[in-house]
Amino acid sequence: MSRSRTSRFVMSLALVATLVSGAAVAQQATPAEKMLKYRKALYQAIAYNMGSMGAMAQDKAPFNATDFATRAGRVADLAPMLAESYAPETQTVTGSKMKADAWKNRADFDAKLKDLVDRSATLAQVSKGGDAAKTKAAFFDMANTCKACHDKYKED
């Protein structure tokens, strides 16, 4: 084998070994760690859609009723999925930004999460009408619901 073919072969073996070992480490994640990863992914998807809606609601981007309604529908679909990601076993997982008070005041936390689900559904419904003023008002109502929970139960 030529020197360059040998180098490519060794590099390929190293890449395969890295991928296999990475997969093995990923499979060793606990159910609670997987749940936290799921929760973070949901919030990332929600934040992505909220960013575009927020720009439109604050007149930092042109209001596009169709795009807004699509994004509002996505958030309304994702928000109910959050509840299953807050299982008690995630309390001690490294990387969670949830304050201990959320676990101590679980009924209040759950009520705030239900408010998010309800208001995101309302936003999705209102935004289908295409009325910019009503849609923006519903957006800010939902965003304030997010903020109320973050202020009380999320680490900075």
C-alpha positions in Angstrom: 0.0 0.0 0.0 1.3 3.5 -0.8 1.9 5.9 2.0 -1.1 8.1 1.1 -3.4 5.1 0.9 -2.1 3.9 4.2 -2.7 7.3 5.8 -6.3 7.4 4.4 -6.9 3.9 5.6 -5.7 4.7 9.1 -7.7 8.0 9.2 -10.8 6.0 8.0 -10.3 3.5 10.8 -9.9 6.3 13.3 -13.1 7.9 12.1 -15.0 4.7 12.3 -13.7 4.1 15.8 -14.7 7.6 16.9 -18.2 7.2 15.5 -18.6 3.8 17.1 -17.4 5.0 20.5 -19.6 8.1 20.3 -22.6 5.9 19.6 -21.7 3.7 22.5 -21.5 6.8 24.8 -24.8 8.1 23.5 -26.5 4.7 24.2 -25.2 4.9 27.8 -27.3 8.0 28.5 -29.8 7.5 31.3 -33.5 7.8 30.6 -33.5 11.1 32.6 -30.6 12.4 30.5 -32.5 11.5 27.3 -35.6 13.2 28.7 -33.6 16.4 29.4 -32.2 16.3 25.9 -35.7 15.9 24.5 -36.9 18.9 26.7 -34.1 21.1 25.4 -34.9 20.1 21.8 -38.5 21.1 22.3 -37.6 24.4 23.7 -35.1 25.0 20.9 -37.8 24.4 18.3 -40.2 26.6 20.2 -37.7 29.4 20.5 -36.8 29.2 16.8 -40.5 29.8 15.9 -41.0 32.4 18.7 -38.1 34.4 17.3 -39.7 34.9 13.9 -43.1 35.6 15.4 -41.6 38.0 17.9 -39.9 39.9 15.2 -43.2 40.3 13.3 -45.1 41.1 16.5 -42.6 43.9 17.4 -42.6 45.3 13.9 -38.9 44.3 13.4 -39.9 42.2 10.4 -42.9 42.5 8.0 -46.0 40.8 9.3 -46.7 37.7 7.2 -50.0 36.2 8.3 -49.3 32.8 6.6 -45.8 32.4 8.1 -47.0 33.6 11.5 -49.9 31.1 11.5 -47.6 28.3 10.5 -45.2 29.1 13.3 -47.9 29.5 15.8 -49.3 26.1 14.9 -45.9 24.6 15.4 -45.6 26.1 18.9 -49.1 24.9 19.7 -48.2 21.4 18.6 -44.9 21.4 20.6 -46.1 23.0 23.8 -48.1 20.0 25.1 -45.1 17.7 24.6 -43.2 19.6 27.3 -45.2 18.1 30.1 -43.8 14.6 29.6 -40.3 15.9 29.7 -40.6 17.1 33.3 -40.5 13.8 35.0 -39.2 13.8 38.6 -36.1 11.8 37.6 -34.8 14.8 35.6 -34.4 16.9 38.9 -30.8 15.9 39.3 -29.6 15.7 35.7 -26.6 17.9 34.9 -27.5 20.7 32.5 -31.0 21.4 33.6 -31.8 25.0 34.1 -34.9 24.3 36.2 -34.8 25.8 39.7 -35.5 23.6 42.7 -38.5 25.7 43.5 -40.3 24.3 40.4 -40.1 20.8 42.0 -41.2 22.2 45.4 -44.2 24.0 43.8 -45.0 21.5 41.2 -48.7 22.3 41.1 -47.9 25.9 40.3 -45.3 24.9 37.7 -47.8 22.5 36.1 -50.5 25.3 36.0 -48.0 27.6 34.3 -47.2 24.9 31.7 -50.9 24.4 31.1 -51.3 28.1 30.6 -48.6 27.9 27.9 -50.4 25.1 26.2 -53.7 26.9 26.3 -52.4 30.3 25.2 -50.3 28.7 22.4 -53.5 27.0 21.1 -55.3 30.3 21.3 -52.5 32.0 19.4 -52.6 29.3 16.7 -56.4 29.8 16.3 -56.3 33.6 16.3 -53.4 33.7 13.8 -55.4 31.7 11.3 -57.7 34.7 11.0 -54.8 36.8 9.6 -55.7 39.9 11.6 -52.3 41.4 12.6 -53.5 43.3 15.6 -55.3 40.4 17.2 -52.5 38.0 16.3 -49.9 40.3 17.9 -52.0 40.6 21.0 -52.3 36.9 21.3 -48.6 36.5 20.8 -47.7 38.9 23.6 -50.2 37.2 25.8 -48.5 33.8 25.2 -45.0 35.3 25.5 -45.9 36.8 28.9 -47.0 33.4 30.0 -43.6 32.0 29.0 -41.9 34.9 30.8 -43.9 34.4 34.0 -42.7 30.8 34.2 -39.1 31.5 33.2 -38.8 34.3 35.8 -40.0 32.1 38.6 -38.6 28.7 37.6 -35.7 28.9 35.2 -32.0 29.6 36.1 -30.4 32.4 34.2 
